[in-house]
Amino acid sequence: MEDKEKQPITVAQLKEAGIDKLVAGLAEAIDKEDDANVGKALQDLTEGLKKIDSPDDKEDDEEKPDPFADKVAKYVPQGK
Protein backbone atom coordinates (compact mmCIF):
# COMPACT_ATOMS: atom_id res chain seq x y z
CA MET A 1 0.00 0.00 0.00
CA GLU A 2 1.11 3.53 -0.66
CA ASP A 3 1.51 5.89 2.26
CA LYS A 4 1.21 8.98 0.11
CA GLU A 5 -1.65 9.88 -2.17
CA LYS A 6 -0.65 10.15 -5.78
CA GLN A 7 -0.52 13.75 -6.94
CA PRO A 8 -2.52 14.64 -10.05
CA ILE A 9 -0.56 15.18 -13.24
CA THR A 10 -0.41 18.82 -14.30
CA VAL A 11 -0.62 20.34 -17.77
CA ALA A 12 2.94 21.59 -17.32
CA GLN A 13 4.17 18.03 -16.74
CA LEU A 14 2.36 16.84 -19.86
CA LYS A 15 3.83 19.60 -21.99
CA GLU A 16 7.30 19.12 -20.52
CA ALA A 17 7.17 15.42 -21.45
CA GLY A 18 5.94 16.28 -24.96
CA ILE A 19 2.64 14.48 -24.50
CA ASP A 20 0.79 17.21 -26.40
CA LYS A 21 2.91 16.50 -29.48
CA LEU A 22 2.49 12.74 -29.09
CA VAL A 23 -1.30 13.13 -28.88
CA ALA A 24 -1.24 15.38 -31.96
CA GLY A 25 0.84 12.78 -33.82
CA LEU A 26 -1.60 10.03 -32.91
CA ALA A 27 -4.59 12.18 -33.94
CA GLU A 28 -2.91 12.98 -37.26
CA ALA A 29 -2.23 9.30 -37.96
CA ILE A 30 -5.86 8.46 -37.16
CA ASP A 31 -7.18 11.32 -39.33
CA LYS A 32 -5.05 10.17 -42.26
CA GLU A 33 -6.05 6.54 -41.59
CA ASP A 34 -2.34 5.74 -41.59
CA ASP A 35 -2.34 2.20 -40.21
CA ALA A 36 1.44 1.95 -40.36
CA ASN A 37 1.96 4.90 -38.01
CA VAL A 38 -1.04 4.59 -35.68
CA GLY A 39 0.53 1.72 -33.75
CA LYS A 40 3.86 3.52 -33.40
CA ALA A 41 2.19 6.78 -32.35
CA LEU A 42 0.09 4.95 -29.75
CA GLN A 43 3.15 3.13 -28.42
CA ASP A 44 5.09 6.42 -28.17
CA LEU A 45 2.19 8.02 -26.29
CA THR A 46 1.96 5.08 -23.89
CA GLU A 47 5.70 5.19 -23.17
CA GLY A 48 5.54 8.95 -22.63
CA LEU A 49 2.73 8.59 -20.12
CA LYS A 50 4.62 5.85 -18.28
CA LYS A 51 7.62 8.16 -17.96
CA ILE A 52 5.47 10.82 -16.30
CA ASP A 53 4.02 8.34 -13.83
CA SER A 54 7.20 6.44 -12.98
CA PRO A 55 9.45 9.11 -11.37
CA ASP A 56 7.47 8.80 -8.12
CA ASP A 57 8.12 5.06 -8.10
CA LYS A 58 11.86 5.59 -8.50
CA GLU A 59 11.91 8.00 -5.56
CA ASP A 60 10.12 5.42 -3.40
CA ASP A 61 12.69 2.77 -4.33
CA GLU A 62 15.52 5.01 -3.12
CA GLU A 63 13.94 5.23 0.33
CA LYS A 64 13.71 1.45 0.77
CA PRO A 65 16.65 -0.20 2.51
CA ASP A 66 18.87 -2.47 0.45
CA PRO A 67 17.81 -6.06 1.24
CA PHE A 68 21.37 -7.30 0.75
CA ALA A 69 23.09 -4.65 2.87
CA ASP A 70 23.16 -6.83 6.01
CA LYS A 71 24.53 -9.82 4.12
CA VAL A 72 27.28 -7.75 2.50
CA ALA A 73 28.12 -6.04 5.80
CA LYS A 74 29.16 -9.41 7.27
CA TYR A 75 32.02 -9.60 4.77
CA VAL A 76 33.23 -6.02 5.05
CA PRO A 77 36.19 -5.69 7.44
CA GLN A 78 35.29 -3.71 10.53
CA GLY A 79 37.69 -0.98 11.73
CA LYS A 80 39.21 -1.33 15.19
Legacy VTK file of the C-alpha trace (Angstrom):
# vtk DataFile Version 3.0
C-alpha trace
ASCII
DATASET POLYDATA
POINTS 80 float
0.000 0.000 0.000
1.111 3.531 -0.655
1.512 5.892 2.261
1.207 8.983 0.110
-1.653 9.884 -2.166
-0.649 10.147 -5.776
-0.516 13.750 -6.944
-2.523 14.641 -10.047
-0.559 15.183 -13.237
-0.406 18.825 -14.304
-0.618 20.337 -17.775
2.938 21.594 -17.315
4.168 18.032 -16.737
2.358 16.835 -19.857
3.833 19.604 -21.990
7.302 19.117 -20.523
7.166 15.424 -21.451
5.942 16.279 -24.961
2.639 14.478 -24.500
0.787 17.212 -26.397
2.907 16.497 -29.481
2.489 12.743 -29.088
-1.299 13.131 -28.885
-1.237 15.376 -31.958
0.842 12.777 -33.821
-1.604 10.031 -32.908
-4.588 12.178 -33.938
-2.910 12.977 -37.259
-2.229 9.296 -37.959
-5.858 8.461 -37.161
-7.182 11.317 -39.329
-5.048 10.166 -42.262
-6.055 6.543 -41.589
-2.343 5.740 -41.586
-2.339 2.198 -40.210
1.439 1.952 -40.362
1.961 4.904 -38.015
-1.036 4.586 -35.680
0.533 1.722 -33.748
3.864 3.516 -33.399
2.192 6.777 -32.352
0.092 4.952 -29.754
3.146 3.134 -28.420
5.087 6.417 -28.169
2.191 8.023 -26.289
1.958 5.079 -23.893
5.700 5.193 -23.170
5.536 8.954 -22.631
2.730 8.586 -20.116
4.623 5.847 -18.281
7.621 8.159 -17.959
5.474 10.824 -16.300
4.017 8.344 -13.831
7.203 6.444 -12.978
9.455 9.105 -11.367
7.470 8.801 -8.123
8.121 5.057 -8.095
11.859 5.594 -8.501
11.910 7.996 -5.558
10.124 5.418 -3.401
12.695 2.766 -4.331
15.522 5.006 -3.121
13.936 5.230 0.330
13.715 1.445 0.768
16.654 -0.202 2.508
18.872 -2.473 0.452
17.810 -6.062 1.241
21.372 -7.302 0.755
23.092 -4.650 2.873
23.156 -6.833 6.009
24.533 -9.819 4.117
27.277 -7.745 2.497
28.122 -6.040 5.795
29.161 -9.412 7.267
32.021 -9.605 4.773
33.230 -6.018 5.047
36.194 -5.693 7.438
35.289 -3.707 10.534
37.685 -0.978 11.725
39.213 -1.334 15.192
LINES 1 81
80 0 1 2 3 4 5 6 7 8 9 10 11 12 13 14 15 16 17 18 19 20 21 22 23 24 25 26 27 28 29 30 31 32 33 34 35 36 37 38 39 40 41 42 43 44 45 46 47 48 49 50 51 52 53 54 55 56 57 58 59 60 61 62 63 64 65 66 67 68 69 70 71 72 73 74 75 76 77 78 79
